[in-house]
Amino acid sequence: MTRKIRLGAFLPGGGQHVASWRHPDQPADGATSFEFHKKLALTAERGLFDAYFLADGLAVGFGGAREGGNARVAGFEPVTLFSALAPLTTHLGFIATSSTTYEEPYTTARKFASLDLISDGRAGWNVVTTTGDLTAQNFNRDTQLPHAERYRRAAEHVDVVRKLWESFEDDAFIRDKETGVFYDPAKLHDTDHRGEHFSVRGPLNVSRSPQGHPVIVQAGQSEDGRGLAAATAEVIFTAHQHIETAQEFYRDIKARARGLGRNPDHILVMPGVSAFVGRTEAEAREKYDRLTSLIVEEDGIGLLNGLTGGTLDLHGYDLDGPLPPAPPTEGMKSRQALIRQIADENNFTIRQLYQWIASARGHYTIVGTAEQIADTLQTWFENEAADGFNILPPWLPTALDDFVDLVIPELQRRGLFRTAYEGKTLRENLGLPFPANRWAAGRAALQAAE
């Protein structure tokens, strides 16, 4: 099959841009409106997106920011929301974020396996380690765990979840009413995991889904994050401002995966892209300028305070002066470095910096026509920078409609994107292999050797 661009749709109901909720087209209560999320899901499926993606935090606001204009202060828990949306769609995948730092593997395995069954095999788990002392203080800690420890815990957490997802073999359930045999006990397996962070006996009390188990997604870019992604992820979300850094990341991840004995084609790298689409460049620029003009100063400062690690309070600084130095923290190290890079490369003032990152928080922002946006996506896709993209419409629903109605037809015209879904499960549509159950595979190998 000809290689195609994969597309995720990152669609928080409150909008991506820090000021999106103020736009006349965006419902002010979109973050907690189920009907609005339903509309977004149906539009994404109309556009043949692979999946609806939602990030998630475990504290009020982004990076602890509580400024009054921030629509991110409250929203739905993603697995709960997606469990309600899944029956209303037929092909769209649902990738929800869940934390390895503040959740037990059994709970994670159970809720994602349930979403996978509810959706007939269209679930994905975005693995995050979660940062911030304010979050830690919601979970019996005063400060967040050190970066390296969070990633050691994450690696073990993912390992345990995958073992739990293999508790039942695919054909374990017989459900024979005549004989009274509901399942084959020989095809149910304990987990029996004992490690540094977790002790889990198992088995999981949820069966396998049509796609085996949920797709595993990861978004770390630090050295520890790259190691975890190469070892465990099937889809990787990443943030880059230049094709050169995207290529370095792409090639590094593929090489690491190959070194671990994995097929690099079974790991999809999908950078984030925020697109302001116009029928002309001037129209696209007008959309960008209009949304930028709606930023509340306090929200811009709060956004930067969070993205620079939370130790730098920009209140009181000259907003038309440069970004002051900020010591790296145990939080999102790669994102802190990226924000500094954006500021330095562009010689941005504090105000210009928050205006630029307001739409995508460090992901690539493109302002232009459908053809210009398709040109960029095609260049990255064809030159070892991306297998696909996670699209972040700046405000909703209009920017999503613009992408579906203008950019996707252009990608299809170039033969770069599907014109119909390839299958029913998220794995099938992403072109990822079905994960063989290790117990069944082991038994088959023994039988073949006899």
VOLUM-643106 format. One record per residue (C-alpha): chain; x negated, y negated, z. Coordinates in nm, 2 decimals, decimal comma. Layout:
R cadena      u      v      w
R      A      X      Y      Z
...
***
This chain:
R cadena      u      v      w
R      A   0,00   0,00   0,00
R      A  -0,13  -0,35  -0,09
R      A  -0,24  -0,53   0,22
R      A   0,01  -0,79   0,33
R      A   0,01  -1,08   0,57
R      A   0,17  -1,00   0,91
R      A   0,36  -1,27   1,09
R      A   0,47  -1,32   1,44
R      A   0,70  -1,60   1,55
R      A   0,62  -1,76   1,88
R      A   0,96  -1,91   1,97
R      A   1,00  -2,05   2,33
R      A   1,35  -2,19   2,35
R      A   1,21  -2,52   2,49
R      A   0,99  -2,56   2,18
R      A   0,62  -2,54   2,13
R      A   0,54  -2,91   2,13
R      A   0,52  -3,07   2,47
R      A   0,78  -3,33   2,35
R      A   0,99  -3,10   2,13
R      A   1,29  -3,10   2,36
R      A   1,33  -3,47   2,30
R      A   1,36  -3,43   1,92
R      A   1,72  -3,49   1,80
R      A   1,73  -3,14   1,63
R      A   1,62  -2,94   1,94
R      A   1,88  -2,85   2,21
R      A   1,76  -3,00   2,53
R      A   1,86  -2,69   2,72
R      A   1,71  -2,45   2,47
R      A   1,47  -2,29   2,72
R      A   1,76  -2,13   2,91
R      A   2,02  -2,10   2,64
R      A   2,08  -1,74   2,53
R      A   2,28  -1,85   2,23
R      A   1,99  -2,06   2,11
R      A   1,74  -1,77   2,15
R      A   1,99  -1,55   1,96
R      A   1,99  -1,80   1,67
R      A   1,61  -1,81   1,66
R      A   1,59  -1,43   1,66
R      A   1,83  -1,40   1,37
R      A   1,64  -1,67   1,17
R      A   1,31  -1,49   1,23
R      A   1,46  -1,17   1,11
R      A   1,60  -1,35   0,80
R      A   1,25  -1,46   0,74
R      A   1,12  -1,10   0,77
R      A   0,89  -1,18   1,06
R      A   0,73  -0,88   1,22
R      A   0,81  -0,99   1,57
R      A   0,94  -1,25   1,80
R      A   0,67  -1,33   2,05
R      A   0,70  -1,49   2,39
R      A   0,42  -1,60   2,63
R      A   0,51  -1,61   2,99
R      A   0,38  -1,77   3,31
R      A   0,45  -1,69   3,68
R      A   0,46  -2,04   3,81
R      A   0,65  -2,36   3,74
R      A   0,52  -2,55   3,44
R      A   0,21  -2,50   3,22
R      A  -0,11  -2,50   3,42
R      A   0,09  -2,61   3,72
R      A   0,21  -2,93   3,56
R      A   0,54  -3,06   3,69
R      A   0,58  -3,38   3,51
R      A   0,95  -3,46   3,45
R      A   0,94  -3,43   3,08
R      A   0,79  -3,08   3,06
R      A   1,05  -2,84   2,92
R      A   0,83  -2,55   3,02
R      A   0,91  -2,58   3,39
R      A   1,17  -2,30   3,36
R      A   1,28  -2,02   3,12
R      A   1,38  -1,66   3,08
R      A   1,17  -1,36   3,18
R      A   1,09  -1,22   2,83
R      A   1,16  -0,85   2,87
R      A   1,51  -0,93   3,01
R      A   1,57  -1,17   2,72
R      A   1,45  -0,93   2,46
R      A   1,66  -0,65   2,60
R      A   1,96  -0,86   2,53
R      A   1,85  -0,97   2,18
R      A   1,73  -0,63   2,05
R      A   2,08  -0,49   1,99
R      A   2,17  -0,80   1,79
R      A   1,89  -0,74   1,54
R      A   1,78  -0,44   1,33
R      A   1,42  -0,48   1,23
R      A   1,26  -0,77   1,42
R      A   1,00  -0,66   1,68
R      A   0,99  -0,81   2,03
R      A   0,65  -0,88   2,20
R      A   0,68  -0,98   2,56
R      A   0,40  -1,10   2,79
R      A   0,34  -0,92   3,12
R      A   0,06  -0,96   3,37
R      A  -0,19  -0,69   3,47
R      A  -0,30  -0,90   3,77
R      A   0,04  -0,94   3,94
R      A   0,23  -0,63   3,83
R      A   0,19  -0,26   3,90
R      A   0,13  -0,02   3,61
R      A   0,43   0,19   3,68
R      A   0,66  -0,12   3,67
R      A   0,50  -0,24   3,35
R      A   0,52   0,10   3,18
R      A   0,88   0,15   3,28
R      A   1,02  -0,18   3,17
R      A   0,84  -0,18   2,83
R      A   0,93   0,18   2,77
R      A   1,29   0,08   2,84
R      A   1,28  -0,21   2,60
R      A   1,12   0,02   2,34
R      A   1,42   0,26   2,37
R      A   1,68  -0,02   2,37
R      A   1,53  -0,16   2,05
R      A   1,48   0,18   1,88
R      A   1,10   0,13   1,87
R      A   1,05  -0,24   1,83
R      A   0,88  -0,34   2,15
R      A   0,53  -0,48   2,21
R      A   0,34  -0,56   2,53
R      A   0,12  -0,87   2,53
R      A  -0,14  -0,79   2,80
R      A  -0,25  -1,09   3,00
R      A  -0,46  -1,13   3,32
R      A  -0,29  -1,46   3,42
R      A  -0,47  -1,76   3,56
R      A  -0,42  -2,03   3,81
R      A  -0,42  -2,06   4,19
R      A  -0,06  -2,18   4,18
R      A   0,04  -1,85   4,03
R      A  -0,18  -1,66   4,29
R      A   0,00  -1,84   4,56
R      A   0,33  -1,68   4,44
R      A   0,18  -1,34   4,49
R      A   0,03  -1,33   4,84
R      A  -0,30  -1,49   4,74
R      A  -0,45  -1,83   4,80
R      A  -0,67  -1,83   4,49
R      A  -0,68  -1,64   4,16
R      A  -0,91  -1,34   4,13
R      A  -1,25  -1,40   3,96
R      A  -1,25  -1,37   3,58
R      A  -1,45  -1,05   3,56
R      A  -1,25  -0,88   3,83
R      A  -0,92  -0,97   3,65
R      A  -1,05  -0,80   3,34
R      A  -1,17  -0,49   3,52
R      A  -0,83  -0,46   3,67
R      A  -0,67  -0,52   3,33
R      A  -0,87  -0,24   3,16
R      A  -0,76   0,01   3,43
R      A  -0,40  -0,12   3,43
R      A  -0,37  -0,07   3,05
R      A  -0,53   0,28   3,08
R      A  -0,27   0,38   3,35
R      A   0,02   0,24   3,15
R      A  -0,08   0,43   2,84
R      A  -0,11   0,75   3,04
R      A   0,24   0,69   3,19
R      A   0,38   0,64   2,84
R      A   0,26   0,99   2,76
R      A   0,45   1,15   3,05
R      A   0,70   1,31   2,82
R      A   0,61   1,47   2,49
R      A   0,81   1,35   2,19
R      A   1,02   1,67   2,17
R      A   1,05   1,73   2,55
R      A   1,43   1,66   2,56
R      A   1,63   1,96   2,44
R      A   1,98   1,86   2,58
R      A   2,14   2,19   2,50
R      A   2,49   2,19   2,66
R      A   2,54   2,56   2,59
R      A   2,23   2,68   2,78
R      A   2,22   2,40   3,03
R      A   1,86   2,31   2,95
R      A   1,82   1,94   2,94
R      A   1,44   1,91   2,89
R      A   1,14   2,14   2,87
R      A   0,94   2,11   3,20
R      A   0,63   2,22   3,03
R      A   0,64   1,90   2,82
R      A   0,65   1,67   3,12
R      A   0,31   1,57   3,27
R      A   0,18   1,40   3,58
R      A  -0,05   1,11   3,54
R      A  -0,27   1,18   3,84
R      A  -0,48   0,86   3,81
R      A  -0,71   0,74   4,09
R      A  -0,93   0,44   4,01
R      A  -1,08   0,12   4,15
R      A  -0,75  -0,07   4,15
R      A  -0,47   0,18   4,11
R      A  -0,36   0,52   4,24
R      A  -0,06   0,65   4,03
R      A   0,07   1,00   4,04
R      A   0,34   0,98   3,77
R      A   0,51   1,09   3,56
R      A   0,71   0,80   3,42
R      A   1,08   0,84   3,43
R      A   1,14   0,70   3,08
R      A   1,11   0,91   2,76
R      A   0,91   0,82   2,45
R      A   1,06   0,60   2,18
R      A   1,08   0,63   1,80
R      A   0,75   0,46   1,77
R      A   0,58   0,66   2,04
R      A   0,51   0,38   2,27
R      A   0,51  -0,01   2,25
R      A   0,25  -0,18   2,05
R      A  -0,03  -0,32   2,27
R      A  -0,11  -0,68   2,21
R      A  -0,39  -0,89   2,37
R      A  -0,50  -1,25   2,35
R      A  -0,83  -1,29   2,53
R      A  -1,13  -1,46   2,35
R      A  -1,39  -1,46   2,62
R      A  -1,66  -1,19   2,63
R      A  -1,45  -0,99   2,87
R      A  -1,14  -1,05   2,67
R      A  -1,30  -0,94   2,35
R      A  -1,42  -0,62   2,52
R      A  -1,07  -0,54   2,64
R      A  -0,91  -0,62   2,31
R      A  -1,15  -0,41   2,11
R      A  -1,10  -0,11   2,34
R      A  -0,72  -0,13   2,39
R      A  -0,54  -0,37   2,16
R      A  -0,35  -0,30   1,84
R      A  -0,27  -0,67   1,77
R      A  -0,48  -0,96   1,89
R      A  -0,36  -1,32   1,91
R      A  -0,64  -1,57   1,89
R      A  -0,69  -1,95   1,87
R      A  -0,93  -2,12   1,62
R      A  -0,97  -2,46   1,46
R      A  -1,21  -2,35   1,18
R      A  -1,22  -2,05   0,95
R      A  -1,59  -2,00   1,04
R      A  -1,51  -1,93   1,41
R      A  -1,21  -1,72   1,31
R      A  -1,44  -1,51   1,08
R      A  -1,69  -1,46   1,36
R      A  -1,42  -1,35   1,60
R      A  -1,26  -1,12   1,34
R      A  -1,58  -0,95   1,24
R      A  -1,69  -0,92   1,60
R      A  -1,37  -0,75   1,71
R      A  -1,37  -0,51   1,41
R      A  -1,74  -0,42   1,48
R      A  -1,67  -0,36   1,85
R      A  -1,37  -0,14   1,77
R      A  -1,58   0,06   1,52
R      A  -1,85   0,11   1,78
R      A  -1,59   0,25   2,02
R      A  -1,47   0,50   1,76
R      A  -1,16   0,31   1,67
R      A  -1,04   0,25   1,31
R      A  -1,08  -0,13   1,27
R      A  -0,79  -0,13   1,03
R      A  -0,56  -0,04   1,32
R      A  -0,64  -0,36   1,50
R      A  -0,46  -0,67   1,35
R      A  -0,62  -1,01   1,43
R      A  -0,35  -1,28   1,41
R      A  -0,46  -1,64   1,48
R      A  -0,20  -1,89   1,59
R      A  -0,08  -2,16   1,34
R      A   0,14  -2,46   1,41
R      A   0,29  -2,58   1,08
R      A   0,46  -2,91   1,01
R      A   0,61  -2,84   0,67
R      A   0,73  -3,10   0,42
R      A   0,84  -3,10   0,06
R      A   0,57  -3,37   0,02
R      A   0,26  -3,45   0,23
R      A   0,42  -3,77   0,33
R      A   0,73  -3,59   0,46
R      A   0,52  -3,35   0,66
R      A   0,31  -3,64   0,81
R      A   0,63  -3,82   0,90
R      A   0,75  -3,51   1,09
R      A   0,42  -3,49   1,28
R      A   0,42  -3,86   1,36
R      A   0,78  -3,86   1,48
R      A   0,72  -3,58   1,72
R      A   0,39  -3,73   1,84
R      A   0,57  -4,05   1,92
R      A   0,80  -3,87   2,17
R      A   0,52  -3,75   2,40
R      A   0,56  -3,88   2,75
R      A   0,22  -4,00   2,87
R      A   0,25  -3,80   3,20
R      A   0,32  -3,48   3,00
R      A   0,01  -3,53   2,78
R      A  -0,21  -3,58   3,09
R      A  -0,05  -3,28   3,26
R      A  -0,11  -3,06   2,96
R      A  -0,48  -3,15   2,95
R      A  -0,51  -3,11   3,32
R      A  -0,39  -2,75   3,29
R      A  -0,59  -2,67   2,97
R      A  -0,92  -2,80   3,11
R      A  -0,90  -2,56   3,41
R      A  -0,69  -2,75   3,66
R      A  -0,99  -2,91   3,85
R      A  -0,99  -3,23   3,64
R      A  -0,72  -3,48   3,72
R      A  -0,70  -3,73   3,43
R      A  -0,47  -3,96   3,61
R      A  -0,65  -4,29   3,65
R      A  -0,88  -4,24   3,36
R      A  -0,87  -4,47   3,06
R      A  -0,66  -4,28   2,81
R      A  -0,83  -4,45   2,52
R      A  -1,17  -4,34   2,65
R      A  -1,35  -4,00   2,61
R      A  -1,26  -3,68   2,79
R      A  -1,48  -3,67   3,10
R      A  -1,69  -3,36   3,19
R      A  -1,50  -3,08   3,36
R      A  -1,67  -2,78   3,53
R      A  -1,56  -2,44   3,39
R      A  -1,32  -2,26   3,62
R      A  -1,21  -1,90   3,67
R      A  -0,91  -1,97   3,45
R      A  -0,88  -1,95   3,07
R      A  -1,25  -1,99   3,00
R      A  -1,23  -1,96   2,62
R      A  -0,94  -2,21   2,60
R      A  -1,13  -2,46   2,82
R      A  -1,42  -2,43   2,59
R      A  -1,20  -2,48   2,28
R      A  -1,04  -2,79   2,42
R      A  -1,38  -2,94   2,48
R      A  -1,49  -2,84   2,13
R      A  -1,18  -3,01   1,98
R      A  -1,25  -3,33   2,18
R      A  -1,62  -3,34   2,09
R      A  -1,60  -3,25   1,72
R      A  -1,33  -3,51   1,65
R      A  -1,46  -3,77   1,89
R      A  -1,11  -3,79   2,04
R      A  -1,00  -4,01   2,32
R      A  -0,80  -3,85   2,60
R      A  -0,48  -3,98   2,43
R      A  -0,58  -3,86   2,08
R      A  -0,67  -3,52   2,23
R      A  -0,34  -3,46   2,40
R      A  -0,15  -3,58   2,09
R      A  -0,34  -3,32   1,88
R      A  -0,30  -3,03   2,11
R      A   0,06  -3,11   2,21
R      A   0,19  -2,89   1,93
R      A  -0,01  -2,58   1,98
R      A  -0,25  -2,61   2,28
R      A  -0,56  -2,54   2,08
R      A  -0,42  -2,33   1,80
R      A  -0,46  -2,45   1,44
R      A  -0,22  -2,72   1,33
R      A  -0,15  -2,77   0,96
R      A   0,04  -3,07   0,83
R      A   0,14  -3,04   0,46
R      A   0,35  -2,89   0,19
R      A   0,45  -2,52   0,17
R      A   0,19  -2,47  -0,10
R      A  -0,09  -2,63   0,11
R      A   0,00  -2,42   0,41
R      A   0,01  -2,11   0,20
R      A  -0,33  -2,20   0,06
R      A  -0,48  -2,21   0,41
R      A  -0,31  -1,89   0,52
R      A  -0,42  -1,71   0,20
R      A  -0,78  -1,83   0,24
R      A  -0,81  -1,71   0,60
R      A  -0,63  -1,38   0,51
R      A  -0,86  -1,30   0,21
R      A  -1,19  -1,40   0,38
R      A  -1,21  -1,19   0,69
R      A  -1,05  -1,45   0,93
R      A  -0,71  -1,30   0,98
R      A  -0,48  -1,00   0,92
R      A  -0,18  -1,22   0,98
R      A  -0,07  -1,52   1,19
R      A   0,13  -1,60   1,49
R      A   0,34  -1,89   1,38
R      A   0,42  -2,16   1,64
R      A   0,69  -2,39   1,50
R      A   0,64  -2,73   1,67
R      A   1,01  -2,78   1,74
R      A   1,32  -2,56   1,70
R      A   1,52  -2,47   1,51
R      A   1,42  -2,70   1,23
R      A   1,05  -2,62   1,20
R      A   1,13  -2,25   1,20
R      A   1,39  -2,30   0,93
R      A   1,13  -2,50   0,73
R      A   0,88  -2,22   0,75
R      A   1,13  -1,95   0,66
R      A   1,29  -2,15   0,37
R      A   0,97  -2,31   0,23
R      A   0,65  -2,13   0,32
R      A   0,77  -1,76   0,32
R      A   0,90  -1,78  -0,04
R      A   0,57  -1,93  -0,15
R      A   0,38  -1,64   0,03
R      A   0,62  -1,39  -0,14
R      A   0,57  -1,55  -0,48
R      A   0,19  -1,49  -0,44
R      A   0,25  -1,13  -0,34
R      A   0,11  -1,19   0,01
R      A   0,42  -1,12   0,22
R      A   0,69  -0,86   0,22
R      A   1,03  -0,90   0,05
R      A   1,19  -0,63   0,27
R      A   1,10  -0,46   0,59
R      A   0,89  -0,14   0,54
R      A   1,05   0,05   0,82
R      A   1,26   0,04   1,13
R      A   0,99   0,03   1,41
R      A   0,75  -0,24   1,49
R      A   0,46   0,00   1,41
R      A   0,59   0,08   1,07
R      A   0,63  -0,28   0,98
R      A   0,28  -0,37   1,11
R      A   0,13  -0,07   0,93
R      A   0,00   0,08   1,25
R      A  -0,02   0,46   1,31
R      A   0,21   0,66   1,53
R      A   0,03   0,73   1,86
R      A   0,00   1,10   1,90
R      A   0,09   1,23   2,25
R      A  -0,24   1,35   2,40
R      A  -0,08   1,65   2,57
R      A   0,08   1,77   2,25
R      A  -0,24   1,69   2,05
R      A  -0,45   1,89   2,30
R      A  -0,23   2,19   2,28
R      A  -0,23   2,18   1,90
R      A  -0,61   2,17   1,90
R      A  -0,63   2,47   2,13
R      A  -0,39   2,66   1,91
R      A  -0,58   2,58   1,60
R      A  -0,90   2,70   1,76
R      A  -0,76   3,03   1,86
***
